[in-house]
Amino acid sequence: MTGGTIEQATATDPLARQRADARPDRPRANALDRPRADPLDRLRADARARDAAGLRRDLSPRDGDHDGLIDLASNDYLGLCRDPRLVAGAVAAVREYGTGATGSRLVTGTTELHAELDRRLAAFTGTAAGLVFSSGYLANLGAVATLGGRDVLVISDRTNHASIVDACRLSRSRVAIVPHRDVAAVERALAERDEPHALVVTDAVFSVDGDVAPLAGLHRAVRAHGALLVIDEAHALGVVGDGGRGAAHAAGIAGEPDVVLTLTLSKSLASQGGAVLGAPEVIGTLVDAGRAFIFDTGLTPAAAGAALAALDVLAAEPGLPGRARDRARRIAALAVGLGLETTPDPAAAVVPVVLGAPEDALHARDLCRKNGLKVGCFRPPSVPDGRSCLRLTARATLDEAELTVLGTALEMIARSTGRSLHT
């Protein structure tokens, strides 16, 4: 509109009234007279506050050999990331299908490899059907946001992964946060809800503490109240249960129609991507209505080829998951012996060493590096205030010499931080 009154404009432009109604009542000159602020000032102030609290993060590029350090930080639980069989699977996929999926899975992004991976993941975990996503984060977003809704109560463990937290926020559901591993609290929330439908969502193995969810009890609760149970197997697949088939399989509930599994391909399977597994009705709903699936480009062929090769390795070497769990127990025993706070009997490959303040965790991380170790360092908001920690991740290929180096580093940490429970 270049001139005339609003009333004149609305006669020929039906959107003019809508635009006029959206204008602020006060004159536009007031906004123009307001001092112009630098829009980055608040970001700089936030960064200074994080720096003062010891919460700044940085990116540390590494070489292909983890800079010569012993890897106790990655999610490569079975030590397959550089396995020649997985490399060959990825290379063969690139030669056959090219470097990218070329589109969403509903257009051109479903190759024969994707369809095979859908089937193989379902068969491996004992579920009816599967659907591969381009990341584990998106698999959680897709499952919870699509299966939730305004008439669905979502019940979430307070220590669930950030991807589950974000999925709950996107679901448009009322969300009930329950205490950690508290089946009774879940049962109360289910019994007292007003919504006709409900969804209980939990990590199978919790990503920082390394403890396992009470899956059998949670399943009894959802079965009694007509709800669905969504289990994120990210840290359990390939490590927990017979042959690494996951925590739901170990609990005997993987194939139940009211159980939905999500998982990632980027940890034990040493690839990239994620998946949702469950009843055909669940998978069909995600294909029809799951925005995180519909509007995303499919997983790269190389990642699909590597994940399929990893499943072949697990079939050929069923003892790998047990070796990863054994190394985790050995790591935990070293920490317990020095009086450090940890999960004494880890369910999978994750072993925390709780140090309290962010600066203590950073100091411990640096001590580990000086001893030739690469470890995870978790600070708020990844963990609650006062619970900053090292997160040590076991590998099936971790050897005795590497465990000895870790023991030396942990002894130095216990002495220098004063966090030993023995003092």
C-alpha positions as CSV (number, residue, x, y, z in Angstrom):
1,M,0.0,0.0,0.0
2,T,1.5,3.3,-1.1
3,G,-1.2,5.8,0.1
4,G,-4.8,6.2,1.3
5,T,-6.5,5.3,4.5
6,I,-6.7,1.9,6.1
7,E,-10.5,1.8,5.3
8,Q,-9.8,2.5,1.6
9,A,-7.1,-0.1,1.5
10,T,-9.3,-2.8,3.0
11,A,-11.8,-2.5,0.2
12,T,-9.3,-3.8,-2.3
13,D,-6.8,-5.6,-0.1
14,P,-8.3,-8.1,2.4
15,L,-5.0,-8.5,4.3
16,A,-4.6,-4.8,4.9
17,R,-7.0,-4.8,7.9
18,Q,-5.1,-7.8,9.4
19,R,-1.8,-5.9,9.0
20,A,-3.3,-2.7,10.4
21,D,-4.7,-4.6,13.4
22,A,-1.2,-6.0,14.1
23,R,0.3,-2.5,14.4
24,P,1.2,-1.3,17.9
25,D,-1.1,1.4,19.2
26,R,1.7,3.8,20.0
27,P,3.2,5.9,17.2
28,R,5.9,4.2,15.2
29,A,8.2,7.2,16.0
30,N,8.5,6.0,19.6
31,A,10.2,2.8,18.4
32,L,12.5,4.8,16.1
33,D,13.5,7.1,18.9
34,R,14.4,4.2,21.2
35,P,18.2,3.9,21.7
36,R,19.5,1.2,19.3
37,A,21.0,-1.6,21.2
38,D,23.6,-4.0,19.9
39,P,21.7,-7.3,19.5
40,L,24.8,-9.3,20.4
41,D,25.3,-7.5,23.8
42,R,23.1,-10.0,25.7
43,L,25.0,-12.9,24.1
44,R,28.3,-11.4,25.2
45,A,27.0,-10.9,28.7
46,D,25.7,-14.5,28.9
47,A,29.1,-15.8,27.7
48,R,30.9,-13.8,30.5
49,A,28.6,-15.2,33.1
50,R,29.2,-18.7,31.9
51,D,32.9,-18.1,31.9
52,A,32.8,-16.9,35.5
53,A,30.9,-20.0,36.5
54,G,33.3,-22.4,34.7
55,L,30.7,-23.4,32.1
56,R,32.3,-22.3,28.9
57,R,32.7,-25.0,26.2
58,D,35.0,-25.3,23.2
59,L,35.5,-27.5,20.3
60,S,38.7,-29.6,20.2
61,P,39.5,-31.1,16.8
62,R,41.3,-34.4,17.0
63,D,43.2,-36.6,14.6
64,G,42.2,-40.1,13.6
65,D,44.0,-41.7,16.6
66,H,42.4,-39.5,19.3
67,D,45.7,-37.5,19.4
68,G,47.5,-40.5,20.8
69,L,45.3,-40.5,24.0
70,I,43.6,-43.5,25.5
71,D,39.9,-43.1,24.6
72,L,37.6,-43.1,27.6
73,A,35.3,-40.4,26.3
74,S,33.7,-41.5,23.1
75,N,30.6,-43.7,22.6
76,D,32.5,-46.3,20.6
77,Y,31.5,-48.9,23.2
78,L,32.5,-52.0,21.1
79,G,35.6,-50.4,19.5
80,L,34.2,-50.8,16.0
81,C,34.6,-47.3,14.7
82,R,37.8,-48.2,12.7
83,D,36.9,-51.8,12.3
84,P,37.8,-52.8,8.6
85,R,34.4,-54.6,8.3
86,L,32.5,-51.4,9.0
87,V,34.8,-49.3,6.8
88,A,34.2,-51.8,4.0
89,G,30.4,-51.6,4.5
90,A,30.5,-47.9,4.3
91,V,32.7,-47.8,1.2
92,A,30.6,-50.3,-0.6
93,A,27.4,-48.3,0.1
94,V,29.0,-45.1,-1.3
95,R,30.1,-46.9,-4.4
96,E,26.6,-48.3,-5.0
97,Y,24.4,-45.3,-3.9
98,G,26.7,-42.3,-3.8
99,T,27.5,-39.9,-0.9
100,G,24.1,-38.7,0.0
101,A,20.5,-40.0,0.3
102,T,19.4,-37.3,-2.2
103,G,16.1,-36.5,-0.5
104,S,13.7,-37.3,2.3
105,R,12.8,-40.9,2.9
106,L,9.3,-40.4,1.4
107,V,10.8,-39.1,-1.9
108,T,14.2,-40.5,-2.9
109,G,15.9,-41.0,0.4
110,T,14.9,-44.6,1.0
111,T,17.5,-46.9,-0.6
112,E,17.5,-50.7,-0.4
113,L,20.0,-50.3,2.4
114,H,17.6,-48.2,4.4
115,A,14.8,-50.7,4.0
116,E,17.2,-53.5,5.0
117,L,18.3,-51.6,8.1
118,D,14.7,-50.9,9.1
119,R,14.1,-54.7,9.1
120,R,17.4,-55.8,10.6
121,L,17.2,-53.4,13.6
122,A,13.7,-54.7,14.3
123,A,14.7,-58.3,14.1
124,F,17.8,-57.7,16.2
125,T,15.9,-56.1,19.1
126,G,12.9,-58.4,18.9
127,T,10.4,-55.7,17.7
128,A,7.8,-55.9,15.0
129,A,8.9,-53.0,12.7
130,G,11.5,-50.3,12.4
131,L,12.1,-46.9,10.9
132,V,15.5,-45.3,10.5
133,F,16.0,-41.6,11.1
134,S,19.1,-39.4,10.3
135,S,20.0,-39.1,14.1
136,G,19.0,-40.5,17.4
137,Y,18.0,-37.0,18.5
138,L,15.5,-36.8,15.7
139,A,14.2,-40.3,16.5
140,N,13.3,-39.2,20.0
141,L,11.7,-36.0,18.7
142,G,9.8,-37.9,16.1
143,A,8.5,-40.6,18.5
144,V,7.4,-38.5,21.4
145,A,6.2,-35.4,19.5
146,T,4.1,-37.5,17.1
147,L,2.7,-39.9,19.7
148,G,2.0,-37.1,22.1
149,G,-0.6,-34.4,21.8
150,R,-3.0,-32.2,23.7
151,D,-5.1,-35.2,24.8
152,V,-2.0,-37.2,25.9
153,L,-0.2,-37.0,29.2
154,V,3.5,-37.5,28.8
155,I,5.4,-38.8,31.9
156,S,9.1,-38.3,31.9
157,D,12.0,-39.3,34.2
158,R,13.7,-36.2,35.6
159,T,17.1,-37.3,34.4
160,N,16.1,-38.2,30.8
161,H,18.3,-37.1,28.0
162,A,18.0,-33.6,26.5
163,S,16.5,-35.0,23.3
164,I,13.6,-36.5,25.3
165,V,13.2,-33.2,27.2
166,D,13.0,-31.3,23.9
167,A,10.6,-33.9,22.5
168,C,8.3,-33.4,25.5
169,R,8.3,-29.7,24.9
170,L,7.3,-30.2,21.2
171,S,4.6,-32.7,21.9
172,R,2.0,-30.1,22.9
173,S,1.2,-32.5,25.8
174,R,1.0,-31.8,29.5
175,V,4.2,-33.2,30.8
176,A,4.6,-34.7,34.3
177,I,8.2,-35.0,35.5
178,V,8.7,-37.8,38.0
179,P,11.6,-38.6,40.3
180,H,14.4,-40.8,39.0
181,R,13.5,-44.5,38.5
182,D,10.3,-44.1,40.6
183,V,7.7,-46.5,39.3
184,A,5.2,-45.6,42.1
185,A,5.3,-41.9,41.0
186,V,4.6,-43.0,37.4
187,E,1.7,-45.1,38.6
188,R,0.2,-42.2,40.5
189,A,0.5,-39.9,37.5
190,L,-1.2,-42.4,35.3
191,A,-4.0,-43.0,37.7
192,E,-4.7,-39.3,38.4
193,R,-4.6,-38.0,34.9
194,D,-7.5,-36.3,33.2
195,E,-6.2,-37.0,29.6
196,P,-7.6,-40.1,27.8
197,H,-4.2,-41.2,26.7
198,A,-0.7,-41.3,28.2
199,L,2.9,-41.9,27.2
200,V,5.7,-42.8,29.6
201,V,9.2,-42.1,28.3
202,T,12.5,-43.1,29.8
203,D,16.1,-43.7,29.0
204,A,17.0,-47.4,29.2
205,V,20.5,-46.7,30.5
206,F,20.8,-43.1,31.8
207,S,23.4,-41.2,29.9
208,V,25.4,-39.8,32.9
209,D,24.9,-42.0,35.9
210,G,24.9,-45.2,33.8
211,D,22.1,-46.9,35.8
212,V,19.3,-48.8,34.2
213,A,15.6,-47.9,34.2
214,P,13.1,-50.3,36.0
215,L,11.6,-51.4,32.7
216,A,9.6,-54.3,33.9
217,G,7.9,-52.2,36.5
218,L,7.2,-49.4,34.1
219,H,5.7,-51.8,31.6
220,R,3.4,-53.2,34.2
221,A,2.3,-49.7,35.0
222,V,1.5,-48.7,31.4
223,R,-0.2,-52.0,30.7
224,A,-2.5,-51.5,33.7
225,H,-3.4,-47.9,32.6
226,G,-3.6,-48.3,28.9
227,A,-0.6,-46.2,28.1
228,L,2.5,-46.5,25.8
229,L,6.0,-46.9,27.1
230,V,8.8,-45.3,25.0
231,I,12.3,-46.5,25.9
232,D,15.5,-44.8,24.6
233,E,18.0,-47.6,24.1
234,A,20.8,-45.3,23.0
235,H,23.3,-46.4,25.7
236,A,21.9,-50.0,26.0
237,L,21.9,-51.2,22.4
238,G,25.0,-53.3,21.7
239,V,26.0,-53.5,25.4
240,V,23.0,-54.6,27.5
241,G,21.3,-58.0,27.3
242,D,21.9,-61.2,25.3
243,G,24.2,-60.3,22.4
244,G,23.6,-56.6,23.0
245,R,20.0,-56.6,22.0
246,G,19.2,-53.9,24.5
247,A,17.6,-53.4,27.9
248,A,14.0,-53.9,26.7
249,H,14.9,-57.3,25.2
250,A,16.7,-58.2,28.5
251,A,13.5,-57.3,30.4
252,G,11.4,-59.4,28.1
253,I,9.2,-56.6,26.9
254,A,10.8,-55.6,23.5
255,G,8.1,-57.1,21.4
256,E,5.1,-56.0,23.4
257,P,2.6,-53.8,21.3
258,D,2.6,-51.0,24.0
259,V,6.4,-50.7,23.9
260,V,8.2,-48.3,21.6
261,L,12.0,-48.3,21.3
262,T,14.2,-45.4,20.1
263,L,17.9,-45.8,19.6
264,T,21.0,-44.4,18.0
265,L,23.4,-45.9,15.5
266,S,26.3,-43.7,16.6
267,K,27.3,-45.5,19.8
268,S,27.8,-49.3,19.8
269,L,27.1,-49.6,16.1
270,A,29.8,-47.0,15.4
271,S,27.9,-45.3,12.6
272,Q,25.5,-42.3,12.5
273,G,21.7,-42.1,12.7
274,G,18.8,-43.3,14.8
275,A,15.6,-45.4,14.6
276,V,12.2,-46.0,16.1
277,L,11.1,-49.6,16.6
278,G,7.7,-50.9,17.6
279,A,4.3,-52.0,16.4
280,P,3.3,-51.5,12.7
281,E,0.7,-49.0,13.9
282,V,3.4,-46.9,15.5
283,I,5.7,-47.0,12.5
284,G,2.8,-46.2,10.1
285,T,1.9,-43.2,12.2
286,L,5.4,-41.8,12.1
287,V,5.6,-42.3,8.3
288,D,2.2,-40.5,7.9
289,A,2.5,-37.7,10.5
290,G,6.0,-37.6,12.0
291,R,7.4,-34.2,11.1
292,A,10.9,-35.1,12.2
293,F,10.8,-38.0,9.7
294,I,8.8,-36.5,6.8
295,F,10.8,-33.2,6.5
296,D,14.3,-34.5,7.0
297,T,16.8,-35.9,4.5
298,G,17.4,-39.6,4.8
299,L,20.4,-41.1,6.4
300,T,23.5,-41.2,4.2
301,P,24.1,-44.6,2.5
302,A,27.5,-44.8,4.1
303,A,26.0,-44.7,7.6
304,A,23.4,-47.3,6.7
305,G,26.1,-49.6,5.2
306,A,28.3,-49.2,8.3
307,A,25.4,-49.9,10.7
308,L,24.5,-53.1,8.8
309,A,28.1,-54.2,9.0
310,A,28.1,-53.6,12.7
311,L,25.0,-55.8,13.1
312,D,26.9,-58.5,11.2
313,V,29.8,-58.1,13.7
314,L,27.5,-58.5,16.7
315,A,26.1,-61.6,15.2
316,A,29.5,-63.1,14.6
317,E,31.0,-61.9,18.0
318,P,28.2,-62.1,20.6
319,G,30.7,-61.8,23.4
320,L,31.6,-58.2,22.6
321,P,28.8,-56.7,24.7
322,G,29.9,-58.7,27.7
323,R,33.4,-57.5,27.4
324,A,32.3,-53.9,27.3
325,R,30.3,-54.4,30.5
326,D,33.2,-56.1,32.2
327,R,35.5,-53.2,31.4
328,A,32.9,-50.8,32.8
329,R,32.8,-52.8,36.1
330,R,36.6,-52.7,36.2
331,I,36.6,-48.9,35.8
332,A,34.0,-48.5,38.5
333,A,36.0,-50.8,40.9
334,L,39.0,-48.6,40.5
335,A,37.0,-45.5,41.4
336,V,35.3,-47.2,44.4
337,G,38.6,-48.5,45.7
338,L,39.9,-44.9,45.8
339,G,36.7,-43.7,47.6
340,L,35.4,-41.7,44.6
341,E,31.7,-41.3,44.1
342,T,30.5,-43.4,41.2
343,T,27.9,-45.9,40.1
344,P,29.4,-49.1,41.7
345,D,27.7,-51.6,39.5
346,P,27.2,-50.0,36.0
347,A,24.6,-51.6,33.8
348,A,26.3,-50.7,30.6
349,A,29.5,-48.8,29.5
350,V,28.9,-45.5,31.2
351,V,30.8,-44.8,34.5
352,P,30.6,-41.4,36.2
353,V,33.1,-40.0,38.7
354,V,31.2,-37.2,40.6
355,L,33.4,-34.3,41.6
356,G,30.9,-31.6,42.5
357,A,32.0,-28.2,41.3
358,P,32.7,-27.4,37.6
359,E,36.3,-26.3,38.3
360,D,37.0,-29.6,40.1
361,A,35.7,-31.6,37.1
362,L,37.8,-29.5,34.7
363,H,40.9,-30.0,36.9
364,A,40.3,-33.8,36.9
365,R,39.9,-33.8,33.1
366,D,43.2,-32.0,32.7
367,L,44.9,-34.4,35.1
368,C,43.7,-37.3,32.9
369,R,45.0,-35.7,29.8
370,K,48.4,-35.2,31.3
371,N,48.3,-39.0,32.0
372,G,47.4,-39.7,28.4
373,L,43.7,-40.2,28.8
374,K,40.8,-38.5,27.0
375,V,37.7,-38.4,29.3
376,G,34.3,-36.8,29.2
377,C,33.7,-33.8,31.5
378,F,30.1,-33.0,32.3
379,R,29.0,-29.7,33.9
380,P,25.7,-27.9,34.1
381,P,23.3,-27.8,32.3
382,S,24.3,-31.4,31.3
383,V,24.1,-32.3,35.0
384,P,22.5,-30.6,38.0
385,D,24.4,-28.0,40.0
386,G,26.9,-29.6,42.4
387,R,27.1,-32.8,40.3
388,S,29.8,-32.0,37.8
389,C,31.7,-35.2,36.9
390,L,33.9,-37.1,34.7
391,R,32.1,-39.5,32.4
392,L,34.3,-42.5,31.7
393,T,33.1,-44.8,28.9
394,A,34.3,-48.3,28.6
395,R,35.3,-50.1,25.4
396,A,35.2,-53.8,24.7
397,T,38.8,-53.4,23.5
398,L,40.2,-51.6,26.6
399,D,43.3,-53.5,27.8
400,E,45.1,-54.0,31.1
401,A,47.8,-51.4,30.4
402,E,45.1,-48.8,29.7
403,L,43.3,-49.7,32.9
404,T,46.5,-49.3,34.8
405,V,47.0,-45.8,33.4
406,L,43.4,-44.9,34.4
407,G,44.0,-46.2,37.9
408,T,47.0,-43.9,38.3
409,A,45.1,-40.9,37.1
410,L,42.1,-41.6,39.3
411,E,44.5,-41.8,42.3
412,M,45.9,-38.4,41.5
413,I,42.3,-37.0,41.2
414,A,41.3,-38.5,44.6
415,R,44.3,-36.8,46.2
416,S,44.2,-33.4,44.5
417,T,40.4,-32.8,44.7
418,G,39.8,-34.1,48.2
419,R,36.7,-35.9,46.9
420,S,37.7,-39.3,48.2
421,L,35.1,-40.7,50.5
422,H,37.9,-42.3,52.5
423,T,39.2,-39.0,53.8
